[in-house]
Amino acid sequence: MTRSLIITDARIWTAETEYAAAVAGAEARMGIEVAVAAPKGSALLGAAASASCSFGLPGAEPSRSPADFLADVRFLSDLARGSRFDVVHSSRSTAHLLAALAVGRRAPLVHLRGSASVPKGHAVNRFMYRRLTRSVVVSSSRVKSWVVERLRMPADRVHRIFVPVDTDAFSPRAPDPGLSGELGIGGGGPLVVNVARLAPVKGHEVLIDAFARVAAGRPGAVLVLVGEAWSGQPEGLRRRAADLGIEPSVVFAGRRTDVARFLAAAAVCVSSSLGSEENSRAVSEYMASARPVVATRVGVVPELVGGEAGLLVDPGDPDGLAAAIERILSDPDGARRMSERARKRAVELLSRTAFAEQLEGVLRSVAASR
């Protein structure tokens, strides 16, 4: 294959946008000429720097406006007729329908599902998947099961490939001694680090309740929450920490571009999510950074951790979360071994190289079936 086209109707950065950008980067490294078609101002147009060219779709809201949808279909149909693409990727359900109608059988369609949305199993969707889509690439086994069971897509045409992480940017490193001073905390106790936007689904209230149990036996421990403000937070979480008497030991670091510094300083990294997580970038970054992981059994997380790179607990269980954190803090040798296994697993399964190798296998099968 020499040319590909990635189509999305997403304007903002989402898990699906990240997945599409990963495909663009991987294909560019294979020597494929990648084009991107997205709404004008879309985050993907800026993120897919590896794309050789990009096209701004004329429709601003194709998922809501029939006129915008038809304008995008006409635009993409003209593009497919005027350019030869060896494969077309769609990202998001509206883009999938756009691609199926506009491209037809001019090029094989490979749909990308990097999010936790459950597909609707109606007849039109089943026809589009089974008859108009050559392959589907998904980020977790649960999403694969949805596609196979709800849409009756043959299992051998659905391929699970984990979202990649930059294993060079997130790699084992010495802690930055200046970080504690920057955060206004003492440097004596262990840091428990969580990276996630402060949304209810991420389970921060449960994590704060769990940390109160940990802090009762470890007065020097500090919980550091790295993530952008969301849904009225962090005010509510601050109040919860104050009610539990641990407010001085909970630091809200906000959205950061230097997440790797926080992970390097962490004694344990936690994902307390209550759901979703079909694309858990945080857990992947924890593992790549060689940090011991405590995470809830949701989405793709058990597949990532694999029973050897961390400890898993039920979502919404503060006692279980606290016990797992304390287990790691109480066993430095065990934590070190866990960290080594996490790093090894990240390099083998989550690196950009691993992602590209698996994607290349999918593309070869698509080419062979033409």
N, C-alpha and C positions, 0 to 999 in steps of 0.2 A: 504494500500500500504506500502511496506517495502523498495523497491529499485527503484531509478530513475537514469536516465542518461540524462545529459544536453550536447548537441552538438552545437558547434559554429565554424565558420570559421574566426572569428574576431581575429586579432592579437593585436590591440590597444584598449584602453579604449574608449568606445562609449556609447551612450544612451542605445543601445541594450545590450552591455556588462553589464552595470549597472543593467538592468532589469533581465538578466539571473542570475547575482550574488544575486539579491534580492530573486529570486525563490530558489536558492541553499540554502541560509540562512534560509528561511522560512521552507523549507522541512526538513532541518536538525533539526530545533527546534521542528518539528512534530514527530521526531524519525525516519524519513526516511533516509536510507543510500543513500547518493548522490554521484554519480560519474560524472566527467566532462571530455569530450573529446574535445580538442581544438588544434590548431597548436602549435608546440613547441615554447615556449617563449611568448605565448598569455597572455595578461593582465588578462584574466579570470582565468587562472590556478593559478596565484598568488593571485587574489582577492577572489576567492571562498575557503577561508580557512576552511569553514564548510564542504567541500567535504571530503568524506572518502577515495577517491582515484581519481587519474587523469590519463588521457591517452593523450600522445602527438600524434596528427595525423601526418602521414608521409608526406602528401602533403603540401607544403609550400604555394601554391597559387591555391587552388581548383577552385576559381571563374574565373581564367584566364587560367589555364593549364589543358587540358583534362587528361594528364597523372597523375597529382596530384589529380584530381577529382576521377579518377578510383582507385587510390591507397587508397584514403580515404574511398571510398565505400567498397572496399575489407576489409580494416581494421575494419570498423564499422560492416560489415556483420559478420565477424568472432567473433567480440566482442559480438554481439547480440546472436549469436548461442551458445557461450560458457558461457554466463551469463544470468541470468533471471532478466529482468527489468520489473517492474510493470507499468512504464510509461517512455516515452522518450520525452524530450523537445528539440526542435530545435530553435536556435536563429540566425537570418539572413536568407535571401532567399536561399543562396547556401547551408547552413547547413540544411535547410528544405528539399531541394531536396536530399541531401546526406542521411538524415535520412529516408525519404520516400522510397528510393531505397534500402538502406542497411538493414533497420529494417523490412520493410514490415508490416505484420500483427502479428509479434511476440509480439509486445507490442503496446498499444495505443499511438499515436503521438499527443502531445500537442504543438502547435507552439506558440512561444513568439514573440510579436511585440511591442517593446518598443521604436520605433522611428517614424519619420515623413515621411518615404519613402512610396510613393504611390504604391501599388501592381499592377503588370501588369495583365490585365484581359484576357490573351490569354487562349486557350483551355487547354493547359498542366497545367497551374497554377490552373484553375478552377477544373480540375480533381484531382490534388494533394490535394487541400484544401477540396473538397467535399467528395472525396472517400477514401483518404489515411490519412486524418487528423481528429482525433476525436474531438478536440476542439482547439480554438485559444484564447489566452489571450492577451489583448491589453491594452495600457496605456491611451487611451482616447476614447471618443465617436466618434470623427471624424475618427479615425483609424478603429473603429468598422464599421462605415458606409461604408468605403472603402472596407473592407473585405466582407461585406454582399452584397453590390451593384455591385462591380466590379467582385468579385469571386463567387457570388451567394451562399455563405456559409449560411446555416440556422442561423438565428439570435440567436436562443437559444443555439447554440454551440459556440458563440463568447462572451467572458466575459471581460468586462472592469474592470481593477483593477489598481488604481493609483500606481505609483512608490512610495515606502515607503521612509520616512525620519526618521533619528534617532531623535526621539522627546526628548530623554534624553540629547544627546549632544547639540542639538539645543533646548534650553528651556529658559524661561525668566530668566534673570540674571542682576545684577547691572553692569553698564558700568565700564570699566577699566579706572581709571583716568590717567594711563600712556600712553594711546593710542594716545591722541592728541599730546603730546610731541614727541612720537615716529614718528609721521607723520609730525612733524614740523608745526603744525597749532595751532592757539589759541583755547581755550576751550569755548569761549563765545557763538558761534552761533550754529544753528542746523546742524547736519550732514545728508546729503542725500546720501544714500549708494546704489550702484549698484554692483551686483556680476555676472560677465559673462566674458567669453573670449572676447578679443577685436576684434571680427569678425564683418564684415559689417552687417550681419543678426541680430545682437544684438542691432542695433539702437543707438549706442553711440553718433553719430553726432546729432541725433534728441534730445537725452537727454541733450547734452551740450547746444544746442540752447534753450531748455526749461529752463535749469538751469540759463542761462543768464537772462531770464525774472524774475525768482525767486530772483536771486541775486541783481537785480536792486532795489528791495524793502527790501531786507534783506542782507545788506553788510557783515554781519558776517557768513552767511551760507557757507558751504563747501560741494562740491560734491566729494565723494570718490569712485573711480572706482577700484574694486577688480577683477582682472582677468589677465590671461597670455597674453603676447604679441602675436599679430596675424595679418597677412595680412598687414605688414608695420606699424602697430600701436605699441606704442601710439604716434609716431611722428606726424602723421596727425591730431590726436585729440588734441595734444598740440597746433598745429598751429591754429586749429579752436578756441580753448579757448583763445589764444592770440589775434586773430582777433576780438573776441567779448569783449576783455578787462577783462576777468575773469580768466586768467591763474593762478594767485596766489591762487584762490579759488577752483581749480580742482586738486585733488591729485590722482596720479596713483600708487596704492599700489602693483601692480603686482599679481602674483599667490601667494596665501597664504594657509597655513594649519590651520590658526586660524580664519577662517571666522566668527565663532560665536562671537568673540570679537568685530568685526566690526558691526555685527548686533545688539549687545547689546547697542552699542553707537549711533545707528541710530535713528533720529527722524522720518524718513520715509525711506522705502526701495522701490526701483524702478526696474521694469523690462520693458525695452523699446524695446523689440524685435520686429522685423518687420515681422517675420514669424517663421515657424517650431514650437518648443516648445510643442511637443506632450509628452514630458517628462521634465517638468520644475522644475528641482531640486532647482533652486534659489528661486522661489516663494514658494515652499514647505518649504524651510528652513526659509524664512522670516516669514511665518505663524507660524511655530513651535516655533520660537523665540519670538512670541508675538509682532511683529512689524506691524505697519500699512503699507499696501501695495498699491502702485500705479503700475498698469501693463497694458500692451496693450492687446487688445482682439485678441489673436492669440492662435492657438492650444488648449491645454488642460487648459490654464490659466483661462478662464471664469468658467470652471467646478470646478477648485480648489478653486477659490475665492468665487464662489457661491452667489455673490450679497451681501455678508454680511461681508466678511473678508478684503475688500479693495475696491479701486476705479478703474474702468476700463475705458480706453480711446482707441481711434482708433490708430492703428499703423501709424507712420510717421507724427503725429500731435503734433508739439512742443507746440502750444498754449494750446491744451487740456491737455498735460502732465504737463505743468507749472501750469495750473489752478488747477489740481488735487493735485499736490504737495503743492501748497499754501493753498488749502482748509484744508489739514491735519495739516499743520504748524500753521494755524490760529485758530484751534479748538482743544486744548489739551484734553479736556474732550471727545470729539468725537473720537479723535485718540486713547485714552485709551480704550474706549469701542470697537472700531474696533480691537485693539490689542487683547483684551480678546476673542472676537469672532474668530479671526484668530487662536489663540492657541487652543481653544476648537475644532474648525473644524479640525485642523491638527491632534490632538490626536484621534478624532473619525474616520477620513477618511484616514489619511496618515501615521499613525504609523506602525511599523513593526508588531504589534499585529493585527491591522486591515487588513494589507496585507495578513498575514498568515491565518486569518480566512476566507477571501474570496477565497484564493487559495485552502484551504482545501475543501471548498464547490465545487470548480471545480473538484478536484481530486475525491471527492466522486461521483460526477455525471459521471465521466469517468469510475470509477470502476463499477458503477451500470450498465453501458451500455455494458460491455464486454460480 
